[in-house]
Amino acid sequence: MADCQCMKRGHFCDKYCQCPLDCPNRFKGCRCKAGRCRTKACPCFGLARECDPDLCTMCHFSCRRHKRLLIAPSDIAGAGWGAFAHSEIRKGEFVCEYLGERISQHEADRRGPMYDVRNRSYLFNLNSEAVIDQHRKGNKSKFANHSELNPNCGSRIIMVRGDHRIGIFALRDIAAQEELLFNYRYREGEVVWTKEEHESMKAKAHGHKRRAKNAAGAAAGKPMGHMASTAAAAAKRHKR
């Protein structure tokens, strides 16, 4: 406890800190019954925290929070880790929010080529001015893999308290333990493991391919696509 860096900084330990799992300073969530998370009697509400379905096991459905997700090796060869549904998710239900660092389009164009060198990017166009980047911080949605032929999730840009937010929703009923997949809608090139789904697809682009999700159709709240090259995306923005 005395060595807990989180306590020294004046906050609780969270799921992603480096403190031991049994640290007494770790936040334990709430045990509120349905509809009771709107007063200071709820420890999450009192600390201005969002209820976490991994911790707050009694209330997350009534709070309309995201579904509980599990992280495990993907069923898709070459895809690395994947996100899986902990329990059944019905068609149209909110799965989770695509959370991350909010950066400018200019900064996204700067970071994109560096991410391409590593072949790993989590950039998602939010609107004409901003991009969500999960590279440095984010949530489990970053592990949802691509499927062009059989996606079970889709993304929508929605307005929440005056700000655009990215929601992931179920396109069909999703069984417990099923991997979450959505169509990245690559504009140039392709993600490596899609070759197994569609052998006729070939890589079309070389060099920098900033993998940023497309914000087209955001105003209508339609499912979003996402992948565009850095150069192509920048050129289109400068033309507008």
Buried (B, 14 or more C-beta within 10 A) or exposed (E): EEEBEBBEEEEBBEEEBEBEEEBEBBBEBBEBEEEBBEEEEBBBBEEEBBBBBBBBEBBBEBBEBBBBBBEEEBEBEEBEEBBBBEEBBEEEBBBBBBBBBBBEBEBBBEBBBEBBEEEEBBBBBBEEEBBBBBBEEBBBBBBBBBBBEEBBBBBBBBEEEEEBBBBBBBBEEBEEEBBBBBBBBBBBBBBBBBBEBEEEBEEEBEEBBBBBBBBBEBEEEEBBBBBBBBBBBBEEEEEE
